[in-house]
Amino acid sequence: NTLKTMALINRSHPEEFILLGFADRPWLELPIFIILLITYPMAMMGNIAIILVSKLDPHLHSPMYFFLTNLSFLDMCYTTSIVPQMLFNLGSTKKTISYMGCAVQLYFFHIMGGTECLLLAIMSFDRYVAICRPLHYTLIMNQHICILLVSIVWLGGITYAVSEATVTLQLPLCGVNKLDHLICEIPVLIKTACGEKEVNELTLSVVCIFLLAIPLCLILASYASIGHAVLKMKSSEGRKKAFGTCSSHLIVFFLFYGPAISMYLQPPSSITRDQPKFMALFYGVVTPTANPFIYTLRNKDVKGALGNLVRNILSFK
């Protein structure tokens, strides 16, 4: 009986997965490998720069930059959880990942993704208070509240990832060890699993409504109020500054939420073959690389702080 049970477990959970990626389009592998090789260091350096200037420049010691620092740290972890393994697979003939490696990637990738969903909602609330309730801003968004909000966001992301990934890893795979993807991701594992998985699909949809749809509604409501308040401003300079700050966040929000909604707010069984691959490249690579540039190019304070940091480094040398 013990031997039969062990054999069943081995059939259900293979020792390693073969990540098919773009096996049907091998000509895509080299261009994507080169793009990742360029964008990954750019994403890391850009986000490290945002964290450094936010910590070192006294003018940036405000709630907005505290949340931005957390976003940059998240983006660094997010892209690191998938890109090195993508580079290894695309750059070699070995397209495998161990079962344990797949499980670790599943947890980390979804912790970062879930946390970022909630953090973007908190950042929109921060902008709402700053623009619509400016006199109460320092009272509402004090240091203790900011730390509490970020702690709740991280706890929410961890709870989602641990519960959802653990349930997904329990699904029987019936000896199948090929994943038609570049990485290990929950919807693809659910789609690959055999047997009854309707409950898992329903659970994922319900959880993602709380993680994506509700924050999405909060963000849209915040920006509707912000838009109304900005239009009522008499000062054109004030309007320009408010628009510049909020537009950066809105661009980041659309870049992240668009692909995430297309992947997670539909049943895994209805996902097309190539959709997960391009979506993973988008929200795991494009967004973390673009975020620092979006916030830097559209924000005078960050540009000024970066300029001061570079000048200080050069003068020190």
C-alpha positions as CSV (number, residue, x, y, z in Angstrom):
1,N,0.0,0.0,0.0
2,T,2.8,2.4,0.9
3,L,4.6,1.7,-2.4
4,K,1.3,2.3,-4.3
5,T,0.8,5.6,-2.5
6,M,4.4,6.7,-3.3
7,A,3.9,5.8,-6.9
8,L,0.7,7.8,-7.1
9,I,2.4,10.8,-5.5
10,N,5.2,10.5,-8.0
11,R,2.8,10.3,-10.9
12,S,0.8,13.3,-9.5
13,H,3.8,15.5,-8.7
14,P,6.7,15.1,-11.1
15,E,10.3,15.7,-10.0
16,E,10.6,18.5,-12.5
17,F,8.5,20.5,-15.0
18,I,9.4,21.1,-18.7
19,L,8.5,24.7,-19.5
20,L,7.7,24.7,-23.2
21,G,7.8,28.5,-23.5
22,F,8.2,29.3,-27.2
23,A,9.2,25.8,-28.3
24,D,6.8,26.1,-31.2
25,R,8.4,29.4,-32.2
26,P,12.1,28.9,-31.5
27,W,13.0,32.1,-33.6
28,L,11.4,34.2,-30.8
29,E,13.8,32.8,-28.1
30,L,16.9,34.8,-29.0
31,P,15.2,38.3,-29.3
32,I,13.3,37.7,-26.0
33,F,16.6,36.6,-24.3
34,I,18.4,39.8,-25.5
35,I,15.4,42.0,-24.4
36,L,15.4,40.4,-20.9
37,L,19.2,40.6,-20.7
38,I,18.9,44.4,-21.2
39,T,15.7,45.2,-19.3
40,Y,16.4,43.2,-16.1
41,P,19.5,45.2,-15.1
42,M,17.6,48.4,-16.1
43,A,14.7,47.5,-13.9
44,M,17.0,46.7,-11.0
45,M,19.1,49.9,-11.3
46,G,16.0,52.1,-11.8
47,N,14.3,50.8,-8.8
48,I,17.4,50.9,-6.6
49,A,17.8,54.5,-7.7
50,I,14.2,55.3,-6.6
51,I,14.8,53.7,-3.2
52,L,18.1,55.5,-2.7
53,V,16.8,59.0,-3.5
54,S,13.6,58.4,-1.5
55,K,15.7,57.5,1.6
56,L,18.6,60.0,1.1
57,D,16.8,63.1,0.1
58,P,15.0,64.8,3.0
59,H,12.5,66.5,0.6
60,L,11.2,63.0,-0.3
61,H,10.5,61.9,3.2
62,S,6.7,61.9,2.7
63,P,4.0,59.2,2.5
64,M,3.9,59.2,-1.3
65,Y,7.6,58.3,-1.5
66,F,7.4,55.8,1.3
67,F,4.8,53.9,-0.7
68,L,6.9,54.5,-3.9
69,T,9.9,52.9,-2.1
70,N,7.7,49.9,-1.3
71,L,6.6,49.7,-4.9
72,S,10.2,49.8,-6.2
73,F,11.2,47.0,-3.7
74,L,8.2,44.9,-4.8
75,D,9.1,45.4,-8.5
76,M,12.7,44.3,-7.9
77,C,11.5,41.1,-6.1
78,Y,8.7,40.6,-8.6
79,T,11.0,40.6,-11.7
80,T,13.8,38.7,-9.9
81,S,11.3,35.9,-9.1
82,I,10.9,35.0,-12.8
83,V,13.5,36.7,-15.1
84,P,16.7,34.8,-14.0
85,Q,14.9,31.5,-14.6
86,M,13.5,32.8,-17.9
87,L,17.0,33.7,-19.0
88,F,18.3,30.3,-18.1
89,N,15.6,28.5,-20.0
90,L,15.7,30.7,-23.1
91,G,19.6,30.6,-23.2
92,S,20.0,26.9,-23.0
93,T,18.5,23.7,-24.4
94,K,17.4,22.6,-20.9
95,K,13.9,23.9,-20.4
96,T,13.3,22.4,-17.0
97,I,12.5,23.6,-13.5
98,S,12.5,21.3,-10.4
99,Y,9.1,20.7,-8.7
100,M,10.5,22.6,-5.6
101,G,11.8,25.4,-7.7
102,C,8.4,25.7,-9.4
103,A,6.7,25.8,-5.9
104,V,9.1,28.5,-4.6
105,Q,8.5,30.6,-7.8
106,L,4.8,30.1,-7.5
107,Y,4.8,31.5,-3.9
108,F,7.1,34.4,-4.5
109,F,5.7,35.5,-7.8
110,H,2.1,35.6,-6.4
111,I,3.1,37.2,-3.1
112,M,4.7,40.1,-5.0
113,G,1.8,40.3,-7.5
114,G,-0.9,40.2,-4.9
115,T,0.8,42.8,-2.7
116,E,1.3,45.2,-5.7
117,C,-2.4,45.0,-6.5
118,L,-3.2,46.2,-3.0
119,L,-0.3,48.7,-2.8
120,L,-1.5,50.6,-5.9
121,A,-4.9,51.0,-4.3
122,I,-3.3,52.5,-1.2
123,M,-1.2,54.8,-3.3
124,S,-4.3,56.1,-5.0
125,F,-5.9,56.7,-1.6
126,D,-2.8,58.7,-0.6
127,R,-3.2,60.9,-3.7
128,Y,-6.9,61.3,-2.9
129,V,-6.2,62.5,0.6
130,A,-3.3,64.8,-0.6
131,I,-5.5,66.5,-3.2
132,C,-9.1,66.3,-1.9
133,R,-8.3,66.7,1.9
134,P,-5.0,68.7,1.9
135,L,-5.6,70.3,5.4
136,H,-6.0,66.9,7.0
137,Y,-3.3,65.1,5.0
138,T,-0.6,65.1,7.7
139,L,-3.1,64.0,10.3
140,I,-4.6,61.1,8.2
141,M,-1.4,59.9,6.5
142,N,0.9,60.0,9.5
143,Q,3.9,57.6,9.9
144,H,2.0,55.1,12.0
145,I,-0.9,54.9,9.6
146,C,1.5,54.5,6.6
147,I,3.4,51.6,8.3
148,L,0.1,50.0,9.3
149,L,-1.3,50.3,5.7
150,V,1.9,48.8,4.2
151,S,1.8,46.0,6.7
152,I,-1.8,45.2,5.9
153,V,-0.9,45.2,2.1
154,W,2.0,42.8,2.6
155,L,-0.1,40.5,4.9
156,G,-2.9,40.5,2.3
157,G,-0.5,39.6,-0.5
158,I,1.2,36.8,1.5
159,T,-2.2,35.4,2.7
160,Y,-3.5,35.3,-0.9
161,A,-0.4,33.7,-2.4
162,V,0.2,31.1,0.4
163,S,-3.5,30.0,0.4
164,E,-4.0,30.0,-3.4
165,A,-0.6,28.5,-4.3
166,T,-0.9,25.7,-1.6
167,V,-4.3,24.7,-2.9
168,T,-3.1,24.7,-6.5
169,L,-0.1,22.5,-5.7
170,Q,-2.5,19.9,-4.2
171,L,-4.1,19.4,-7.6
172,P,-3.3,16.0,-9.2
173,L,-1.3,16.3,-12.5
174,C,-1.6,12.6,-13.5
175,G,2.0,12.3,-14.6
176,V,1.9,15.4,-16.8
177,N,5.1,17.4,-16.4
178,K,4.9,19.8,-19.4
179,L,3.7,23.4,-18.7
180,D,2.9,25.5,-21.8
181,H,4.5,28.6,-20.2
182,L,7.7,30.4,-19.4
183,I,7.2,30.3,-15.6
184,C,5.1,28.5,-13.0
185,E,1.9,30.4,-12.6
186,I,-1.4,29.5,-10.8
187,P,-3.8,29.7,-13.8
188,V,-1.5,27.5,-16.0
189,L,-1.1,24.9,-13.3
190,I,-4.9,24.7,-12.8
191,K,-5.4,24.4,-16.5
192,T,-2.7,21.6,-16.7
193,A,-4.2,19.6,-13.7
194,C,-6.4,16.6,-14.3
195,G,-9.7,15.6,-12.5
196,E,-12.2,17.9,-10.9
197,K,-10.8,21.5,-10.8
198,E,-14.0,23.6,-11.0
199,V,-13.7,24.4,-7.3
200,N,-10.1,25.7,-7.8
201,E,-11.2,27.9,-10.7
202,L,-14.1,29.3,-8.7
203,T,-11.9,30.0,-5.7
204,L,-9.3,31.7,-7.8
205,S,-12.0,33.9,-9.4
206,V,-13.6,34.8,-6.1
207,V,-10.2,35.6,-4.5
208,C,-9.1,37.7,-7.5
209,I,-12.4,39.7,-7.3
210,F,-11.3,40.8,-3.9
211,L,-7.6,41.3,-5.0
212,L,-8.2,43.0,-8.3
213,A,-11.8,44.1,-8.8
214,I,-12.3,45.8,-5.4
215,P,-8.9,47.7,-5.4
216,L,-9.7,48.6,-9.1
217,C,-13.1,50.2,-7.9
218,L,-11.3,52.0,-5.1
219,I,-8.6,53.4,-7.5
220,L,-11.3,54.5,-10.0
221,A,-13.4,56.2,-7.3
222,S,-10.3,57.9,-5.9
223,Y,-9.3,59.3,-9.3
224,A,-12.9,60.4,-10.1
225,S,-12.8,62.5,-6.9
226,I,-9.3,63.7,-7.7
227,G,-10.3,64.7,-11.2
228,H,-13.3,66.6,-9.9
229,A,-11.0,68.4,-7.3
230,V,-8.3,69.2,-9.9
231,L,-10.8,70.8,-12.3
232,K,-12.0,73.1,-9.4
233,M,-8.5,74.4,-8.7
234,K,-8.0,78.0,-9.5
235,S,-4.2,77.8,-9.8
236,S,-3.0,76.4,-13.1
237,E,0.4,75.5,-11.4
238,G,-1.5,73.5,-8.8
239,R,-3.5,71.7,-11.5
240,K,-0.3,71.0,-13.4
241,K,1.5,69.6,-10.4
242,A,-1.5,67.4,-9.3
243,F,-2.0,66.1,-12.8
244,G,1.8,65.3,-13.2
245,T,1.9,63.3,-9.9
246,C,-1.4,61.4,-10.5
247,S,-0.8,60.7,-14.2
248,S,2.4,58.7,-13.2
249,H,0.4,56.5,-10.9
250,L,-2.4,56.1,-13.4
251,I,0.0,54.9,-16.1
252,V,1.6,52.4,-13.7
253,F,-1.9,51.3,-12.6
254,F,-3.0,50.6,-16.2
255,L,0.2,48.8,-17.1
256,F,-0.1,46.4,-14.2
257,Y,-3.9,45.9,-13.8
258,G,-4.7,45.5,-17.5
259,P,-2.7,42.3,-18.1
260,A,-3.5,41.0,-14.5
261,I,-7.2,41.3,-15.1
262,S,-7.0,39.6,-18.5
263,M,-5.2,36.6,-16.8
264,Y,-6.9,36.3,-13.4
265,L,-10.6,37.4,-13.9
266,Q,-11.4,34.6,-16.3
267,P,-11.5,30.8,-15.7
268,P,-8.1,29.3,-16.4
269,S,-9.7,26.8,-18.8
270,S,-10.6,29.7,-21.2
271,I,-7.1,31.1,-21.3
272,T,-5.5,30.9,-24.8
273,R,-2.2,29.1,-25.3
274,D,0.1,32.1,-25.8
275,Q,-1.7,34.6,-23.5
276,P,0.1,33.6,-20.2
277,K,3.5,33.9,-21.9
278,F,3.0,37.4,-23.2
279,M,1.2,38.6,-20.1
280,A,4.0,37.3,-17.8
281,L,6.6,39.1,-19.9
282,F,4.4,42.2,-19.7
283,Y,3.6,42.5,-16.0
284,G,6.8,40.7,-14.8
285,V,9.3,42.5,-17.0
286,V,7.8,45.6,-18.8
287,T,6.1,47.1,-15.8
288,P,9.0,46.8,-13.3
289,T,11.3,48.3,-15.9
290,A,9.0,51.1,-16.9
291,N,7.9,52.2,-13.4
292,P,11.1,54.0,-12.4
293,F,11.2,55.9,-15.7
294,I,7.5,56.9,-15.5
295,Y,7.9,58.2,-12.0
296,T,11.3,59.9,-12.8
297,L,10.3,61.6,-16.1
298,R,7.0,62.9,-14.8
299,N,8.1,64.0,-11.4
300,K,10.3,67.1,-10.8
301,D,11.1,66.2,-7.2
302,V,12.5,62.8,-8.1
303,K,14.4,64.2,-11.1
304,G,15.9,66.9,-8.9
305,A,16.8,64.3,-6.1
306,L,18.4,62.0,-8.7
307,G,20.4,64.9,-10.1
308,N,21.7,65.8,-6.6
309,L,22.6,62.2,-5.9
310,V,24.6,61.9,-9.1
311,R,26.4,65.2,-8.4
312,N,27.2,64.1,-4.9
313,I,28.6,60.8,-6.1
314,L,30.7,62.6,-8.8
315,S,32.0,65.2,-6.3
316,F,32.8,62.5,-3.8
317,K,34.9,60.7,-6.4
